[in-house]
Amino acid sequence: MPAPPAAPGTERQPGSRAAVLPGLAFCAVGMAVSLVLGWLIPGVSPLLIAIVVGALIANVVRLPRVLAPGIAVAAKRVLRVGIVLLGLSVSLQDIAGLGFGMIAVVVAVVGVGILTTVWIGGLMGVPRAQRLLIACGFSICGAAAVAAVEGVTDSEDEDVATAVGLVVLYGSLMIPGIPLLSGVLGLTEHQAGLWAGGSIHEVAQVVAAGGTIGSAALASAVLVKLTRVVMLAPIMTIVGIRARRSGTAARNGKRPPIVPLFVVGFVLAVLVASSGVLPEPVMGALGTLETWCLSMAMFALGLGVKAEELVRVGFKPVLLGAISTVVVAATALGGMLVVT
């Protein structure tokens, strides 16, 4: 996420333990506030609240530079821990329960969404890195996917912040939009849930929309969305391989990894959840830790979303986000209607 550099002349190195503590503590407070607000506002995920609160703070308060190193750690390393733990929410048995047809729809949504967004973005003149961030964020799992791509390709912080801001904007519009359109189209509650899970960007936004439609819709929406989350592993592997082959180098001079460590951890977590080896109390505790890590990371990512930067990047990324939203939603709707 974009953050001001450490103050000149400081004796603490940006990556040192002492340097990151203030920013991490600040993000922990933001996480706690988001959890409390999530408890006070039924049906709204603390992850979504965390992004919004972070963005509000970033646009009304000038944060001291001493917070920058810790915020960067929360937006990257803490996020990756959260993504690994997110794998425990998905089991292969649940995914198989969707049936081959709906699994194929999910694969199509992710594939068509990414390829079409990258292609149209190229025609529009949107920089390659920025359109890849938007494509993966809108097609897979929102801000977490954006940050995952950044970790593989080492994209510019401004591009990451833009993609996260667009995920928040369009995903939030879909929370009331999908339920309303489902009613207009005459979809059943189950069909509406499948569509919501297949088209909305963030897991938190899917939960909000599914809950609006009904309990049956919520269950199917979350399952479809988590199946899209599983696509993070193969997509990040493909992106990593292509980045290495194209000679894309990180800003620190290192080549991007073929398979990021957090992706390996995510896959292992899915396998652990599928095996049922962990007792329920342990799974519950790890689920709580996942919420804490992701809320903390979303708050940090929100701190990078600034209105003036979104204005500065111009209209093209905003239009590309709208097009990507329509493509993903249309693919999900068409596929869902075919298989149900």
C-alpha positions in Angstrom: 0.0 0.0 0.0 1.3 3.5 -0.5 2.9 4.9 2.5 5.3 7.7 3.2 9.0 6.8 3.6 10.6 6.7 7.0 11.8 10.0 8.3 15.3 11.0 7.2 17.9 10.5 9.8 16.1 7.9 11.8 18.3 5.3 13.4 15.7 2.5 13.0 15.6 0.6 9.8 12.2 0.4 8.1 12.2 -3.4 8.3 13.4 -3.7 11.9 11.1 -4.9 14.7 11.1 -1.5 16.5 10.2 0.3 13.3 7.1 -1.7 12.5 5.6 -1.8 16.0 3.8 1.7 15.9 2.1 0.9 12.5 1.2 -2.6 13.6 -0.3 -1.3 16.8 -2.3 1.3 14.9 -3.6 -1.3 12.5 -4.5 -3.5 15.5 -6.6 -0.7 16.9 -8.2 -0.2 13.5 -9.0 -4.0 13.5 -10.5 -3.8 17.0 -12.7 -0.8 16.0 -13.9 -2.7 12.9 -14.7 -5.8 15.0 -16.7 -3.8 17.4 -18.6 -2.0 14.6 -19.2 -5.3 12.9 -20.8 -6.6 16.2 -22.9 -3.4 16.5 -24.1 -3.5 12.9 -25.6 -6.9 12.1 -25.0 -8.3 8.7 -22.0 -6.2 7.9 -18.6 -7.9 7.9 -15.7 -6.4 9.9 -13.5 -6.9 6.9 -15.6 -4.5 4.8 -15.9 -2.1 7.7 -12.1 -2.2 8.1 -11.5 -1.2 4.5 -14.0 1.7 4.7 -12.7 2.9 8.1 -9.1 2.8 6.8 -10.0 4.7 3.6 -11.9 7.4 5.7 -9.0 7.9 8.0 -6.6 8.1 5.0 -8.7 10.9 3.4 -9.2 13.1 6.5 -6.0 12.6 8.6 -2.4 13.0 7.7 -0.7 10.0 9.3 2.8 10.4 10.8 5.6 8.7 8.9 6.5 6.5 11.8 3.4 4.4 11.1 4.4 3.6 7.5 6.6 0.5 8.1 4.1 -1.3 10.3 1.2 -0.5 8.0 3.2 -2.0 5.1 3.8 -5.2 7.1 0.1 -5.4 7.9 -0.9 -4.9 4.3 1.4 -7.6 3.1 2.7 -10.1 5.6 -0.3 -10.1 7.9 -2.6 -10.4 4.9 -0.8 -13.5 3.6 -1.2 -15.1 7.0 -4.9 -14.3 6.8 -5.1 -15.8 3.3 -3.5 -19.0 4.5 -6.0 -19.3 7.3 -8.8 -18.5 4.9 -8.1 -21.9 3.3 -9.4 -23.5 6.5 -12.9 -22.2 5.5 -13.0 -24.3 2.4 -13.2 -28.1 2.1 -13.0 -30.1 -1.0 -16.1 -32.0 0.0 -18.1 -28.7 0.1 -16.8 -27.7 -3.3 -17.7 -31.1 -4.7 -21.2 -30.7 -3.4 -21.7 -27.8 -5.8 -21.7 -30.3 -8.6 -19.5 -30.3 -11.8 -21.7 -27.8 -13.6 -21.4 -25.0 -10.9 -17.7 -25.7 -10.4 -17.2 -25.2 -14.2 -19.1 -21.9 -13.9 -16.8 -20.7 -11.2 -13.7 -21.6 -13.4 -15.3 -19.8 -16.3 -16.1 -16.7 -14.2 -12.5 -16.4 -13.1 -11.0 -17.3 -16.5 -13.3 -15.1 -18.6 -13.2 -12.3 -16.0 -9.4 -12.1 -15.9 -8.7 -12.6 -19.6 -11.4 -10.2 -20.8 -10.5 -7.5 -18.3 -6.8 -7.7 -19.2 -7.6 -7.6 -22.9 -10.1 -4.7 -22.8 -7.7 -2.9 -20.4 -5.0 -3.2 -23.0 -7.2 -1.8 -25.7 -8.0 1.2 -23.4 -4.3 1.8 -22.7 -4.4 0.9 -19.0 -0.9 -0.2 -17.8 -0.5 -4.0 -17.8 0.2 -4.2 -14.1 -2.8 -2.1 -13.2 -5.2 -4.1 -15.4 -3.9 -7.4 -14.0 -4.6 -6.2 -10.4 -8.1 -5.1 -11.4 -8.7 -8.3 -13.3 -7.7 -10.6 -10.4 -9.3 -8.5 -7.7 -12.7 -8.4 -9.5 -12.6 -12.0 -10.7 -11.3 -13.9 -7.7 -11.6 -12.5 -4.2 -11.3 -8.7 -4.1 -8.6 -6.9 -2.1 -6.9 -10.2 -1.0 -6.4 -11.2 -4.6 -5.1 -7.7 -5.4 -2.5 -7.9 -2.7 -1.7 -11.5 -3.7 -0.9 -10.3 -7.3 1.2 -7.5 -5.9 3.2 -10.1 -3.9 3.9 -12.1 -7.1 4.6 -9.2 -9.5 5.7 -6.5 -7.2 3.3 -3.9 -8.6 3.4 -0.2 -7.8 1.7 0.8 -4.5 -0.4 3.4 -6.3 -1.8 0.7 -8.6 -2.6 -1.6 -5.7 -4.4 1.2 -3.9 -6.4 2.0 -7.0 -7.5 -1.6 -7.5 -8.5 -1.9 -3.9 -10.5 1.3 -4.1 -12.3 0.1 -7.1 -13.1 -3.3 -5.5 -14.6 -1.4 -2.6 -16.6 0.9 -4.9 -18.1 -1.6 -7.3 -18.4 -4.5 -4.8 -20.4 -2.2 -2.4 -22.7 -1.2 -5.3 -23.4 -4.9 -5.9 -24.6 -5.5 -2.3 -28.0 -4.0 -3.1 -27.7 -4.4 -6.8 -27.6 -8.2 -7.0 -30.6 -8.8 -4.7 -32.6 -6.1 -6.7 -31.7 -7.6 -10.1 -32.4 -11.1 -8.8 -36.0 -10.0 -8.0 -36.4 -8.3 -11.4 -35.2 -11.5 -13.2 -37.4 -13.7 -11.1 -34.6 -15.8 -9.8 -35.2 -18.3 -6.9 -33.4 -17.6 -3.6 -31.0 -20.4 -4.3 -30.2 -19.1 -7.8 -29.8 -15.6 -6.5 -27.3 -16.9 -3.9 -25.3 -18.7 -6.6 -25.2 -15.5 -8.7 -24.1 -13.4 -5.8 -21.3 -15.8 -4.9 -20.2 -16.0 -8.5 -20.2 -12.3 -9.2 -19.5 -10.1 -6.2 -15.9 -9.2 -5.5 -15.2 -9.5 -1.7 -16.2 -12.4 0.6 -17.5 -9.8 3.0 -19.6 -8.2 0.3 -21.0 -11.6 -0.7 -22.0 -12.3 2.9 -23.8 -8.9 3.0 -25.7 -9.5 -0.3 -26.5 -13.1 0.5 -27.9 -12.2 3.9 -30.1 -9.6 2.3 -31.6 -12.2 -0.1 -32.2 -14.9 2.6 -30.6 -17.7 4.6 -30.7 -20.3 1.8 -29.1 -17.7 -0.6 -26.4 -16.9 2.0 -25.3 -20.5 2.3 -25.0 -21.0 -1.5 -23.4 -17.6 -2.1 -20.6 -18.1 0.5 -19.9 -21.6 -0.9 -19.6 -20.4 -4.5 -17.5 -17.4 -3.4 -15.1 -19.6 -1.4 -14.8 -21.8 -4.5 -13.7 -18.7 -6.4 -11.2 -18.1 -3.5 -9.6 -21.5 -4.2 -8.9 -20.4 -7.7 -6.4 -18.0 -6.1 -3.8 -20.8 -5.9 -3.6 -21.8 -9.6 -4.0 -18.2 -10.8 -1.2 -16.9 -8.7 1.0 -19.8 -9.8 0.3 -18.9 -13.5 0.9 -15.2 -12.8 4.2 -16.0 -11.1 5.4 -18.2 -13.9 4.5 -15.6 -16.5 6.2 -12.9 -14.5 9.5 -14.9 -14.4 9.4 -15.7 -18.1 8.7 -12.1 -19.1 11.7 -11.0 -17.0 9.6 -9.0 -14.6 11.8 -8.2 -11.7 10.9 -7.0 -8.3 12.0 -3.6 -7.1 14.5 -5.3 -4.8 16.1 -7.1 -7.7 14.7 -10.5 -6.9 12.7 -12.6 -9.4 9.1 -13.2 -8.5 8.4 -16.7 -7.0 6.9 -19.4 -9.2 4.6 -20.5 -6.4 4.4 -17.9 -3.5 4.7 -19.5 -0.1 1.4 -18.1 1.1 -0.3 -19.9 -1.9 1.3 -23.2 -0.8 0.1 -22.5 2.7 -3.4 -21.8 1.4 -3.6 -25.1 -0.4 -2.3 -27.0 2.6 -5.0 -25.3 4.7 -7.7 -26.4 2.3 -6.4 -30.0 2.6 -6.3 -29.8 6.4 -9.9 -28.5 6.4 -10.9 -31.3 4.1 -9.3 -34.0 6.2 -11.1 -33.0 9.4 -8.0 -33.8 11.5 -8.3 -30.6 13.6 -10.9 -30.6 16.4 -13.7 -28.1 16.2 -12.4 -25.8 19.0 -9.1 -25.5 17.2 -10.8 -24.7 13.9 -12.9 -22.1 15.7 -9.9 -20.4 17.2 -8.1 -20.4 13.8 -11.2 -18.9 12.2 -11.1 -16.1 14.8 -7.4 -15.5 14.1 -8.2 -15.4 10.3 -10.8 -12.7 10.9 -8.3 -10.7 13.0 -5.6 -11.0 10.4 -7.8 -10.1 7.5 -9.5 -7.3 9.3 -6.1 -5.8 10.2 -4.8 -6.2 6.7 -8.0 -4.7 5.1 -7.7 -1.7 7.4 -4.1 -1.3 6.3 -5.1 -1.6 2.6 -7.9 0.9 3.2 -5.3 3.4 4.5 -3.8 3.3 1.0 -7.1 4.3 -0.7 -7.0 8.1 -1.2 -9.5 10.1 -3.3 -6.9 12.4 -4.8 -4.9 9.4 -6.1 -8.0 7.8 -7.6 -8.7 11.1 -9.4 -5.1 11.3 -10.5 -5.0 7.9 -12.2 -7.8 9.1 -14.5 -11.1 7.7 -15.8 -9.8 4.6 -17.6 -9.2 2.4 -14.6 -12.6 3.4 -13.2 -14.3 2.5 -16.5 -12.3 -0.8 -16.7 -13.6 -1.7 -13.2 -17.1 -1.1 -14.3 -16.6 -3.3 -17.4 -15.0 -6.0 -15.4 -17.9 -6.0 -13.0 -20.4 -6.4 -15.8 -18.3 -9.2 -17.5 -18.0 -11.2 -14.3 -21.6 -10.8 -13.3 -22.9 -11.7 -16.8 -20.7 -14.8 -17.0 -21.9 -15.9 -13.6 -25.5 -15.3 -14.4 -25.4 -17.0 -17.7 -23.5 -20.0 -16.4 -25.8 -20.3 -13.4 -28.9 -20.3 -15.5 -27.5 -23.0 -17.7 -26.6 -25.4 -14.9 -29.7 -24.9 -12.6 
